[in-house]
Amino acid sequence: MSPVLDPFRSPKTHAAYVEKYGRNVRIRGLGPWDERLLPLDPVSVAHVLKNSTIYEKPWQSRRLITSLIGCGMLAAEGHVHKRQRRVATPAFSIQNMRALVPLVFSKGEELKDKWLSMSQAAKEGQSASERQNSGQVEIDVCHWISRATFDVIGLAGFDYHFNAIQNESDELFAAYKEMFEIAVSQGDGVRTVLGIYFPIVNSLFPDKRAKTVYRCQETIRRVAGKLVQQKKTRIMDGEKSGSAYAGKDLLSLLLKSNIATDLPPDQRISDEDILHNINTFMFAGSDTTSLALTWTFLLLAKNPDLQTRLRTELLSIVPTTPICRLSPEEIESLHNTLQNLPYLNNVCRESLRLVPPVHSSLRVATQDDEIPVSYPVHLSDGTISEQKSISVPKGCFVHVPVEAFNLDKGMWGPNAWDFDPDRWDNLSEDVLSLPGLYSNLLTFSAGPRSCIGMRFSMIEMKTFLYILLTTFTFAETDKRIYKANVVLTRPYVSGQFKKGSQCPLIVTPLESIATS
């Protein structure tokens, strides 16, 4: 299984499988009993993702997710998932997402100011002979962008000020961060598997990871649970007084949607489910976007000519008035212009194609099924069959290879593994037939379980790129950064895996370059 899951080896592995075995391959999972289907055929994958009632997340995945963040939309299945999604969908409307644009801009500006002050401090600490590198500073982009996206999702999620860009002292921030980073990234694989199959082990003999999770969950239940109750009271009071509570955060919108008169009582979700979904938004909404941004900055640092080209496009729309003095309407207008910039759009799509934060996912067949195919099937006896479908028995795992589809040379051409934003101006028919919620990519998945927060993620991504690239240049350090699939595809410095995700880059203010 490991060559399929390791981003260092998986592109070559997938390519070799297609060449040798065709586009539907049976692979071995965790043991001789665990046989999985690896579909590299777009028609087959579209069928699996579209039929989410037949192909569910396996109970093992759901138990792992639930043990961390509760049974929110990432873990729920069937009617529970449908009910939660129905209540949450209005919160993610275009109108509600637009209302969050000024908040994203203000946090982008705050991060920019923080980096400028770090650059100034570095400058003041330099000797006269070093002044030609004026303002250059090495910044762990992964760490800092993660703090900023946490701030954004805290305010957008439940109107809560983590204030993480300034310091990391907030107890709720520390609880989420520790749980996601330490418990998830630094867990022992064997112990994690044991805990999934025998949860009592973690209760009776908790290891360091289990103790961390319990402690963090206790803080989240206490602090975030109190927030849910406070919001609920404000909304109820607003209903009684006839002046509706105007909160635009996801928690307020979820609670309002949950008490809407057109929602039948049996379709409502519990306060506990509300909290689980807020946890889900915290996890899915901060980590994935911060990683997507981190990889984009690294790719631009590796390709300075493309970085300059994107910066030129972004500088062409910079308003004469500083962002901090723009009205919400002016910020929204700037954001609309930003959304339509062609090269920015291409860079975002290309980065999300090349390094999707979710490397792959797993489904299990809840009944016998026939999966349609559009490519000839290679049989075990070495012959090639023209059959139109593959039989999948109930209980069979299906490995959905997100990265493999995004990097498939048969679809994207011989330069599929290269960072080439211009490819988006001339897509082949093969690419245009690929499934995906976003730009024929599986990065945000597809079908009924596709990413509900995609719009919000793209607002964050484009806004942060705009603010930071019009203020700084980014260059590589001499440290080697590699990809590892630890729940999400994360950057690590070679030889420093135990330190967690890191992506150090040389960050230089544009003004310093202009004056040097």
KEBANU-700203 format. One record per residue (C-alpha): x, y, z; residue in one letter. Coordinates in steps of 0.25 Angstrom, whole numbers, plus 5000, padded with zeros to 4 digits. Each point is the difference from the previous one (the first is absolute). Layout:
N
XYZA ...
This chain:
516
500050005000M 501150105004S 500550034986P 498550054996V 499950085013L 501450075000D 500050134992P 501549984997F 499849874993R 498550004996S 500150074987P 501049904994K 499249885006T 498750054994H 500650024987A 500749865000A 498649935004Y 499350074988V 501149954991E 500049865005K 498649975005Y 499150104994G 499150105006R 499349915010N 500949935010V 499949915012R 501050035011I 500249955014R 499750085012G 500449975014L 500049854999G 499749884991P 498550015003W 500050154996D 499850014985E 499750144994R 499650054987L 500950124995L 499250064988P 500950094991L 498850014990D 499250135001P 498749934997V 500249905011S 500450115010V 498850094997A 499149885002H 500649985014V 499950145004L 498650034995K 499449885007N 500450045014S 498949915006T 500649874993I 501550055003Y 500150055014E 501250035008K 500449875008P 499749995014W 501550015003Q 500250134994S 498750065007R 500449945013R 501450074999L 499450144996I 498949985011T 501049975010S 500750144997L 498950104996I 498749935002G 498949954990C 499950124991G 499950014985M 501449934998L 499649885008A 498549994999A 499349914989E 498649974995G 498850085005H 500950065011V 500950064990H 498950054991K 499350075012R 501350075004Q 500350044986R 498650064998R 500150085013V 501450054996A 499850034985T 499350145002P 501250045008A 501049984988F 499150084990S 500750104991I 499450115007Q 500549965014N 501449974995M 500150144994R 499650065013A 501349935006L 500950074989V 500450125009P 500349915011L 501049924992V 500650134994F 500250055014S 500749875005K 500950004987G 500450155004E 500349965014E 500949884995L 500750104991K 500350105011D 500549895009K 501049954989W 500450154997L 500350025015S 500849875000M 500850054988S 500350135007Q 500549935012A 500949924991A 500550124993K 500350075013E 500849885005G 500950004988Q 501450064999S 500350114990A 500749894991S 498749924999E 499150124997R 500049954985Q 499049895004N 499250115007S 498749955006G 500249854995Q 499549915011V 499849855000E 498549975003I 499349865003D 498950044990V 499249875004C 500050045015H 499650144998W 498949984989I 499449895009S 499950105011R 499350104991A 499049904994T 499749965014F 499750155004D 499150004987V 499249875003I 499950045015G 499350134996L 499349954988A 499649875007G 499550055013F 500450155002D 501149965009Y 501350085001H 501249905001F 500950114997N 501049904996A 500850094990I 500450085012Q 500349895010N 499649855003E 499550015014S 498549994998D 499649865006E 499049974990L 501050024989F 501149925007A 499049895002A 499649994985Y 501450024996K 500649895009E 498949904996M 500250024985F 501550024999E 500549915012I 499049895001A 499849994985V 501350024994S 500949945011Q 499249885003G 500549865000D 499449924988G 499949875007V 499450055013R 499050094991T 499549874993V 499949935013L 499250115006G 499050004988I 499749855001Y 500149995015F 499650145006P 500049945014I 501550004999V 500150155000N 499050015012S 500749905008L 501550034996F 500050144994P 501450034994D 500550144998K 499250034988R 498749955006A 500250085012K 500350134991T 498749974993V 499149985012Y 500650135007R 499850084987C 498649954998Q 499650045014E 500550144998T 499250014987I 498749945006R 500150105011R 500450134992V 499349974987A 498849945007G 499850135008K 500150084986L 498949914994V 499150035012Q 500350155000Q 499750014985K 498749915002K 499550105011T 500350124992R 499249944988I 498849965008M 500050145007D 500050064986G 498849914996E 499250045012K 500350154999S 499850004985G 501450064997S 500749894994A 501549975004Y 500950054989A 501149905002G 500749964987K 500949895005D 499849864996L 499549965015L 498950115000S 499649964985L 500049855004L 499150035013L 499150094992K 499849904989S 499849895010N 498850075006I 499450054987A 498549984999T 500149934987D 500949895006L 499249885005P 500349975015P 500649864996D 501050074990Q 500650085011R 501449975006I 500450005015S 500950105007D 501049895001E 499949994985D 500250154998I 501349995008L 500549884993H 499850084987N 500750125005I 501149915004N 500049954985T 500050144994F 501250035009M 500849884996F 499549994985A 500050154999G 501350055005S 501049894998D 499749974985T 500050144996T 501350045007S 500749884994L 499450034986A 500650145002L 501349955005T 500249914988W 499750124991T 501050095006F 501149894999L 499649974986L 500150154997L 501450015007A 500549884991K 499550084988N 500450145002P 499650044986D 498649955002L 500050075013Q 500450144994T 498949984989R 498949975010L 500550125009R 499950094987T 498649964998E 499650025015L 500750145001L 499250054988S 498750005008I 500650065013V 499150115004P 500650145003T 499450005014T 500649905010P 499149885003I 499950045015C 499250124995R 499149944990L 498549985003S 499449865000P 499450034987E 501350044994E 500749885006I 498949914993E 500250074987S 501549985001L 499749855003H 499149994988N 501150054991T 501049915007L 499149884997Q 500050034985N 501650014998L 500349894990P 501449975004Y 499750005015L 498949904997N 501049924992N 501050005011V 499049955011C 499449894991R 501449954997E 500550005014S 498749935005L 500249904988R 501549975003L 499949995015V 498649975005P 499950015015P 499249875001V 500949904993H 498949894999S 498849945007S 499349875003L 498649954997R 499449875003V 498849934992A 498849985008T 499449914990Q 500449924988D 500250094988D 500550024986E 500950114997I 500050054986P 501450014993V 500450084987S 501349934998Y 500349854997P 500249925013V 501349915002H 499649875005L 500949925010S 500349894989D 500750114992G 498950024990T 499250134997I 498550015001S 499150094993E 499049995011Q 499250125004K 500049995015S 500749945012I 499349925011S 500250055014V 499549915011P 499450065013K 501150045010G 501150034989C 500850125002F 500250104989V 501350095001H 499650134994V 501450064994P 499850155000V 501450034997E 500149894990A 498950074992F 500650145001N 501449954995L 499649904990D 500950014987K 499049934992G 499050115003M 500850135002W 501249974991G 501549965001P 500250135009N 498949965010A 501050005012W 500550144997D 499550135005F 499450064987D 498950105003P 499950034985D 499449864997R 498750055005W 499850094988D 500049874991N 499449885006L 499849874993S 498749934998E 500549895009D 500250105012V 498650074997L 499349865002S 500749985014L 499150005012P 500150115011G 499350115007L 501150104996Y 500650014987S 500049854996N 500949985012L 499749905012L 500750095010T 498650045005F 499449874997S 498749984992A 498649965002G 499150015012P 501250005010R 500850104993S 500650115008C 498950105005I 501150115003G 500650014987M 499650144997R 500550055014F 501349934997S 500250064987M 499750145006I 501149985010E 501049954990M 499950114990K 499950115011T 501249955007F 500849984987L 499650144996Y 500450075013I 501349935002L 500549994986L 499850154998T 500850035013T 501149895000F 500949914991T 500249855003F 501249924998A 500549865004E 500949985012T 501249894999D 499149915008K 499349884992R 498550005002I 499349874997Y 498549954999K 499549905010A 498549955001N 499750025015V 498450004999V 500350124990L 501250034991T 500950085009R 501450064998P 501249955008Y 501450045001V 500949894996S 500649935013G 499050085009Q 498749924999F 499850005015K 499950155000K 498749994993G 499650074987S 501050114995Q 500250084988C 501150115002P 500150104989L 500950134998I 499050115001V 500450144995T 499150135000P 499950064986L 500450135005E 501349955005S 500349954986I 499650134994A 500950085009T 501249915000S 
